[in-house]
Amino acid sequence: MREHEVTLASEVSIAGVLCLPEEATAASPVPAIALIAGSGADTRDGDLVLEGGADGEPPAPGTMRRIAHHLAMAGVATLRWDRRGFGRSSGDVSEVSYDTDLADALACVRWLRDRPEVLADRVAVAGHSAGALVACRVCRDEPGVAGVALLGALSSPIEDMLRWNVGRLQRHWDEFSEEQRAWLSSALPITLLRSEGMERLLEGARRGEEVLVLERNGVTMEMRTVRLRQDLATSYADEMRVVRCPVLVLHGGDDLNVPVEDALRSYTVLREAGNHDVTLLVLPGLEHYFNPVSPDPHQRVWERVSLTAIRRPMAKQALDAVTRWAVHTLGAD
């Protein structure tokens, strides 16, 4: 495996990492996948900067990096990058939206196709979480995408998912011990504030408020609503109907971010739209980042709200599932 720091031009300068199998050369090109991270995973490796993390603790969980390395060992190249305004990419963070994410993803796919080590007709995309929406739009706007992996993808209305996911702290508050509640209030005040203010955020975004401010017990959170407003105006299911290339729908069976029912909905929507090359895989015991979680439901909720589970690395069975699909779909050796 070889990794190269690269910089490419979109509307801004995008910095990333080209990960190549050892055998990839201009004389022996290989298939490739552009890896599109989800919300909060703003730098190339798919790391999340977690509220309440211990000093010196590395970000979690490095999803894009782990996928890239696993694919390289199977003969598939990848490109992963810093979202504009983050890491080494240029651009103004305040102007970042799904539109800029799409522009940069399209630029990355086209850049990959021009690489001498890459087979231009075998370039696919993989999107995790909100990145799955961008991946579908890439398929819409870029002819000839060889395949798309939708990892933990949403297909139901965003309001339903946010109430179920972000509102979880409020629903389970009385089930936590006094010590657990005290820890959450001390270590994760923003998470708690967001959970309590979920309806306020949704109402403000619907009214078109560009910036929302939540306050509680001396804690203040300021949130730009551009993505939430775009989410509210989007039918995630309809975005999938344009995808005509081979698709992998991969979901954790114990995903507490996006309900596992969304995986079946995604599969059904794609099939009903006329795409008959759709693979659906649900992996029991894995969360949204395909990391293992406790089999005990109460403990599983605590691990989610305390951000414990999310620090665990992506399970090998999920990495193997992505790799098997990529090798089969792209014809890697």
Salt bridges, closest charged atoms under 4 A:
GLU3 OE2 - HIS69 NE2 2.98
GLU3 OE2 - ARG80 NH1 2.92
GLU5 OE1 - ARG44 NH1 2.74
GLU5 OE1 - ARG88 NH1 3.37
GLU11 OE1 - ARG84 NH2 3.19
ASP42 OD1 - ARG83 NH1 2.56
ASP45 OD2 - ARG65 NH1 3.24
ASP45 OD1 - ARG80 NE 2.92
ASP47 OD2 - ARG65 NH1 3.90
GLU57 OE2 - ARG311 NH1 3.30
ASP82 OD2 - ARG44 NH2 2.81
ASP101 OD1 - ARG83 NE 3.05
ASP101 OD2 - ARG227 NH2 2.77
ASP104 OD1 - ARG84 NH2 2.69
GLU117 OE2 - ARG115 NH2 2.90
ASP141 OD1 - ARG140 NE 2.71
GLU142 OE1 - ARG110 NE 2.75
GLU142 OE2 - ARG113 NH1 2.54
GLU159 OE2 - ARG206 NH2 3.99
GLU175 OE1 - HIS172 ND1 2.96
GLU175 OE1 - HIS298 ND1 3.88
GLU196 OE1 - ARG216 NE 2.75
GLU199 OE2 - ARG163 NE 2.65
GLU209 OE1 - ARG200 NH2 3.44
GLU209 OE2 - ARG207 NH2 2.65
ASP238 OD1 - ARG241 NE 2.86
GLU239 OE2 - ARG137 NH2 2.97
ASP254 OD1 - ARG300 NE 3.67
ASP255 OD2 - HIS251 NE2 3.33
ASP255 OD2 - HIS288 ND1 2.77
ASP262 OD1 - ARG265 NH1 2.81
GLU287 OE2 - ARG304 NE 3.47
GLU303 OE2 - ARG312 NH2 3.00
ASP320 OD1 - HIS70 NE2 2.74
ASP320 OD2 - LYS316 NZ 2.77
